[in-house]
Amino acid sequence: MLLSIGTVVVGCIRIIGFLFGFSLASAYAAYHLLDEYKTASAALQASVEELQASTAKVTAHVRRIEAVEKDLKTLSQHSASKDDLSRVRAEVKKLYDGLHIEFLDLRNHVWGMQQDLHALAKKEAVPVRE
């Protein structure tokens, strides 16, 4: 079987056409694959940046919470309890009652001195200014 030159040329052109088409399709597929890779990479990068921002916010909130807990602990150590307030209230009431009794005793003593002065003034008939 002898092949003519025309048939060989046509066969070569078909093979060259097939290889050219295959190369063109491969290049087109690679281009789209690279484009999808870039898009996915950009989306992943944006997601990572968003994650970093939210992580920074959470870290800031945690630091604030820790500071508040520290302040709360300090305040709870320095603040008075209900028992302390009740004790102080009882002591103040005792002081107030004691001062009130002393005031009444003093008032009674002054009233007694006033009575003695009036009695003395009546005996000697000396006018007393009030």
Backbone as CSV, one residue per row, in Angstrom:
resi,resn,N_x,N_y,N_z,CA_x,CA_y,CA_z,C_x,C_y,C_z
1,MET,0.790,-1.149,0.000,0.000,0.000,0.000,0.857,1.247,0.000
2,LEU,0.702,1.824,-1.030,1.471,3.035,-1.213,0.585,4.232,-0.926
3,LEU,1.159,5.092,-0.174,0.414,6.311,0.135,0.929,7.421,-0.734
4,SER,0.036,8.129,-1.211,0.471,9.236,-2.039,0.862,10.412,-1.148
5,ILE,1.589,11.320,-1.720,2.078,12.486,-1.006,0.908,13.349,-0.575
6,GLY,-0.111,13.415,-1.325,-1.285,14.218,-0.963,-1.950,13.664,0.279
7,THR,-1.992,12.388,0.400,-2.624,11.775,1.561,-1.748,11.988,2.802
8,VAL,-0.480,11.936,2.611,0.432,12.143,3.739,0.339,13.595,4.199
9,VAL,0.266,14.498,3.261,0.177,15.918,3.609,-1.123,16.169,4.356
10,VAL,-2.195,15.593,3.852,-3.488,15.792,4.518,-3.428,15.201,5.926
11,GLY,-2.796,14.048,6.074,-2.668,13.424,7.401,-1.830,14.288,8.337
12,CYS,-0.747,14.858,7.807,0.108,15.746,8.621,-0.642,17.006,9.031
13,ILE,-1.421,17.525,8.085,-2.204,18.734,8.409,-3.234,18.403,9.481
14,ARG,-3.843,17.214,9.384,-4.821,16.821,10.397,-4.135,16.677,11.767
15,ILE,-2.980,16.060,11.794,-2.262,15.883,13.069,-1.832,17.248,13.608
16,ILE,-1.328,18.105,12.735,-0.927,19.451,13.162,-2.150,20.219,13.649
17,GLY,-3.284,20.084,12.968,-4.516,20.746,13.379,-4.999,20.237,14.723
18,PHE,-4.894,18.895,14.894,-5.286,18.301,16.171,-4.394,18.824,17.289
19,LEU,-3.098,18.826,17.089,-2.157,19.317,18.101,-2.363,20.804,18.373
20,PHE,-2.612,21.585,17.332,-2.875,23.013,17.523,-4.159,23.219,18.330
21,GLY,-5.212,22.464,17.967,-6.480,22.563,18.705,-6.327,22.126,20.154
22,PHE,-5.591,21.016,20.329,-5.347,20.536,21.693,-4.553,21.556,22.496
23,SER,-3.529,22.149,21.889,-2.712,23.166,22.566,-3.548,24.387,22.900
24,LEU,-4.393,24.806,21.950,-5.255,25.962,22.180,-6.249,25.681,23.307
25,ALA,-6.855,24.519,23.312,-7.806,24.149,24.370,-7.100,24.052,25.718
26,SER,-5.889,23.485,25.708,-5.111,23.375,26.952,-4.753,24.759,27.480
27,ALA,-4.348,25.655,26.593,-4.000,27.018,27.016,-5.225,27.730,27.574
28,TYR,-6.384,27.565,26.917,-7.626,28.178,27.391,-8.009,27.625,28.768
29,ALA,-7.888,26.302,28.953,-8.198,25.673,30.243,-7.225,26.161,31.315
30,ALA,-5.954,26.276,30.980,-4.959,26.757,31.946,-5.240,28.201,32.335
31,TYR,-5.637,29.003,31.328,-5.972,30.400,31.608,-7.147,30.475,32.586
32,HIS,-8.209,29.712,32.333,-9.366,29.734,33.235,-9.015,29.162,34.607
33,LEU,-8.201,28.118,34.649,-7.766,27.557,35.925,-6.958,28.581,36.722
34,LEU,-6.073,29.299,36.062,-5.284,30.341,36.717,-6.183,31.474,37.200
35,ASP,-7.182,31.848,36.394,-8.128,32.902,36.788,-8.926,32.485,38.018
36,GLU,-9.400,31.232,38.036,-10.141,30.743,39.197,-9.231,30.671,40.425
37,TYR,-7.976,30.283,40.219,-7.015,30.244,41.314,-6.807,31.634,41.903
38,LYS,-6.657,32.646,41.034,-6.482,34.026,41.509,-7.709,34.495,42.282
39,THR,-8.909,34.166,41.752,-10.146,34.567,42.428,-10.254,33.897,43.797
40,ALA,-9.974,32.592,43.838,-10.034,31.860,45.106,-8.979,32.372,46.080
41,SER,-7.811,32.677,45.572,-6.727,33.196,46.413,-7.108,34.557,47.001
42,ALA,-7.696,35.405,46.177,-8.123,36.723,46.659,-9.223,36.574,47.708
43,ALA,-10.165,35.657,47.481,-11.236,35.432,48.468,-10.657,34.897,49.770
44,LEU,-9.705,33.982,49.670,-9.050,33.436,50.864,-8.285,34.524,51.606
45,GLN,-7.593,35.379,50.879,-6.849,36.488,51.500,-7.794,37.437,52.221
46,ALA,-8.927,37.747,51.585,-9.913,38.622,52.224,-10.469,37.963,53.482
47,SER,-10.705,36.669,53.422,-11.212,35.935,54.575,-10.197,35.941,55.719
48,VAL,-8.929,35.764,55.377,-7.867,35.786,56.394,-7.768,37.169,57.028
49,GLU,-7.851,38.225,56.224,-7.792,39.583,56.767,-8.985,39.867,57.671
50,GLU,-10.158,39.388,57.260,-11.360,39.564,58.086,-11.213,38.795,59.400
51,LEU,-10.650,37.599,59.322,-10.409,36.802,60.523,-9.418,37.498,61.452
52,GLN,-8.378,38.100,60.883,-7.412,38.833,61.700,-8.074,40.019,62.390
53,ALA,-8.927,40.730,61.661,-9.615,41.884,62.258,-10.532,41.439,63.390
54,SER,-11.278,40.373,63.176,-12.180,39.905,64.234,-11.395,39.350,65.414
55,THR,-10.259,38.721,65.141,-9.402,38.233,66.226,-8.852,39.400,67.037
56,ALA,-8.481,40.461,66.373,-7.992,41.654,67.092,-9.101,42.242,67.967
57,LYS,-10.335,42.275,67.454,-11.461,42.783,68.247,-11.686,41.905,69.463
58,VAL,-11.682,40.587,69.260,-11.893,39.664,70.381,-10.780,39.822,71.405
59,THR,-9.551,39.980,70.940,-8.422,40.171,71.858,-8.594,41.458,72.665
60,ALA,-9.038,42.507,72.007,-9.265,43.777,72.713,-10.372,43.614,73.752
61,HIS,-11.439,42.907,73.393,-12.529,42.680,74.356,-12.055,41.843,75.534
62,VAL,-11.235,40.844,75.262,-10.710,40.003,76.343,-9.838,40.834,77.277
63,ARG,-9.026,41.711,76.717,-8.176,42.573,77.562,-9.030,43.495,78.420
64,ARG,-10.098,44.047,77.818,-10.993,44.904,78.609,-11.662,44.112,79.723
65,ILE,-12.102,42.900,79.410,-12.743,42.058,80.427,-11.760,41.737,81.547
66,GLU,-10.529,41.425,81.189,-9.514,41.143,82.211,-9.268,42.367,83.080
67,ALA,-9.228,43.545,82.477,-9.026,44.778,83.251,-10.206,45.013,84.184
68,VAL,-11.417,44.772,83.692,-12.600,44.959,84.540,-12.598,43.949,85.690
69,GLU,-12.231,42.712,85.397,-12.151,41.703,86.456,-11.105,42.077,87.502
70,LYS,-9.982,42.618,87.047,-8.939,43.045,87.981,-9.451,44.188,88.857
71,ASP,-10.122,45.169,88.235,-10.687,46.283,88.996,-11.754,45.798,89.970
72,LEU,-12.573,44.849,89.537,-13.618,44.302,90.397,-13.008,43.582,91.589
73,LYS,-11.960,42.830,91.347,-11.279,42.129,92.440,-10.704,43.133,93.435
74,THR,-10.078,44.193,92.916,-9.517,45.230,93.788,-10.623,45.907,94.593
75,LEU,-11.721,46.240,93.926,-12.834,46.882,94.627,-13.449,45.959,95.670
76,SER,-13.588,44.687,95.341,-14.191,43.766,96.303,-13.297,43.582,97.520
77,GLN,-11.982,43.703,97.334,-11.071,43.597,98.469,-11.131,44.845,99.341
78,HIS,-11.415,46.004,98.748,-11.404,47.251,99.489,-12.790,47.717,99.907
79,SER,-13.819,47.040,99.496,-15.173,47.491,99.831,-15.661,46.816,101.114
80,ALA,-16.637,47.448,101.721,-17.195,46.935,102.968,-18.317,45.949,102.669
81,SER,-18.428,44.935,103.535,-19.497,43.959,103.358,-20.731,44.411,104.135
82,LYS,-21.824,43.678,104.000,-23.051,44.024,104.715,-22.837,43.924,106.219
83,ASP,-22.064,42.922,106.632,-21.784,42.778,108.068,-20.998,43.977,108.597
84,ASP,-20.021,44.430,107.810,-19.248,45.610,108.214,-20.154,46.833,108.336
85,LEU,-21.033,47.016,107.359,-21.951,48.156,107.404,-22.894,48.058,108.595
86,SER,-23.383,46.864,108.882,-24.269,46.685,110.034,-23.538,47.006,111.330
87,ARG,-22.293,46.542,111.434,-21.496,46.837,112.628,-21.266,48.336,112.787
88,VAL,-20.893,49.003,111.689,-20.640,50.449,111.744,-21.929,51.188,112.066
89,ARG,-23.039,50.758,111.466,-24.326,51.387,111.742,-24.680,51.260,113.228
90,ALA,-24.439,50.089,113.816,-24.729,49.882,115.242,-23.830,50.774,116.105
91,GLU,-22.553,50.882,115.721,-21.639,51.745,116.481,-22.066,53.207,116.396
92,VAL,-22.460,53.665,115.205,-22.904,55.058,115.050,-24.166,55.304,115.852
93,LYS,-25.070,54.324,115.861,-26.310,54.482,116.648,-25.988,54.568,118.132
94,LYS,-25.047,53.748,118.606,-24.636,53.821,120.013,-24.030,55.184,120.318
95,LEU,-23.170,55.680,119.404,-22.576,57.004,119.602,-23.649,58.089,119.648
96,TYR,-24.582,58.014,118.715,-25.660,59.002,118.664,-26.493,58.947,119.937
97,ASP,-26.853,57.741,120.366,-27.633,57.603,121.596,-26.856,58.131,122.795
98,GLY,-25.549,57.831,122.847,-24.719,58.330,123.959,-24.653,59.855,123.948
99,LEU,-24.470,60.442,122.779,-24.420,61.908,122.693,-25.763,62.525,123.057
100,HIS,-26.848,61.882,122.657,-28.173,62.402,122.983,-28.401,62.370,124.498
101,ILE,-27.970,61.291,125.119,-28.105,61.196,126.584,-27.247,62.259,127.254
102,GLU,-26.007,62.444,126.771,-25.148,63.488,127.345,-25.767,64.864,127.142
103,PHE,-26.371,65.087,125.969,-27.027,66.374,125.714,-28.174,66.588,126.699
104,LEU,-28.949,65.554,126.912,-30.072,65.685,127.858,-29.563,65.903,129.275
105,ASP,-28.501,65.208,129.654,-27.906,65.425,130.982,-27.396,66.854,131.114
106,LEU,-26.729,67.344,130.068,-26.214,68.719,130.086,-27.361,69.713,130.165
107,ARG,-28.401,69.454,129.415,-29.576,70.330,129.429,-30.215,70.346,130.825
108,ASN,-30.283,69.169,131.408,-30.842,69.067,132.756,-29.955,69.807,133.750
109,HIS,-28.655,69.701,133.604,-27.728,70.384,134.497,-27.849,71.909,134.341
110,VAL,-27.930,72.371,133.085,-28.084,73.806,132.832,-29.415,74.296,133.415
111,TRP,-30.466,73.485,133.247,-31.771,73.873,133.802,-31.696,73.956,135.321
112,GLY,-30.972,73.003,135.943,-30.789,73.034,137.399,-30.012,74.267,137.830
113,MET,-28.978,74.605,137.079,-28.199,75.806,137.401,-29.075,77.041,137.251
114,GLN,-29.933,77.045,136.236,-30.825,78.172,136.029,-31.796,78.312,137.202
115,GLN,-32.310,77.190,137.648,-33.233,77.212,138.802,-32.522,77.711,140.045
116,ASP,-31.295,77.213,140.256,-30.512,77.678,141.413,-30.237,79.172,141.320
117,LEU,-29.920,79.669,140.139,-29.646,81.084,139.944,-30.895,81.915,140.222
118,HIS,-32.063,81.453,139.755,-33.314,82.181,140.020,-33.643,82.179,141.510
119,ALA,-33.403,81.031,142.151,-33.666,80.958,143.591,-32.733,81.900,144.331
120,LEU,-31.483,81.943,143.936,-30.514,82.832,144.573,-30.865,84.290,144.298
121,ALA,-31.331,84.557,143.088,-31.692,85.923,142.727,-32.916,86.371,143.520
122,LYS,-33.848,85.496,143.813,-35.029,85.858,144.601,-34.645,86.148,146.042
123,LYS,-33.672,85.392,146.546,-33.244,85.620,147.933,-32.577,86.970,148.054
124,GLU,-31.769,87.323,147.084,-31.034,88.565,147.169,-31.722,89.700,146.446
125,ALA,-32.800,89.418,145.749,-33.591,90.405,145.035,-32.789,91.129,143.973
126,VAL,-31.962,90.393,143.274,-31.177,90.953,142.177,-31.845,90.547,140.868
127,PRO,-32.132,91.522,140.004,-32.788,91.155,138.737,-31.837,90.320,137.840
128,VAL,-32.406,89.315,137.193,-31.632,88.416,136.333,-32.119,88.591,134.902
129,ARG,-31.202,88.823,134.020,-31.563,88.931,132.616,-31.569,87.562,131.968
130,GLU,-32.572,87.337,131.197,-32.652,86.053,130.510,-32.455,86.213,129.044
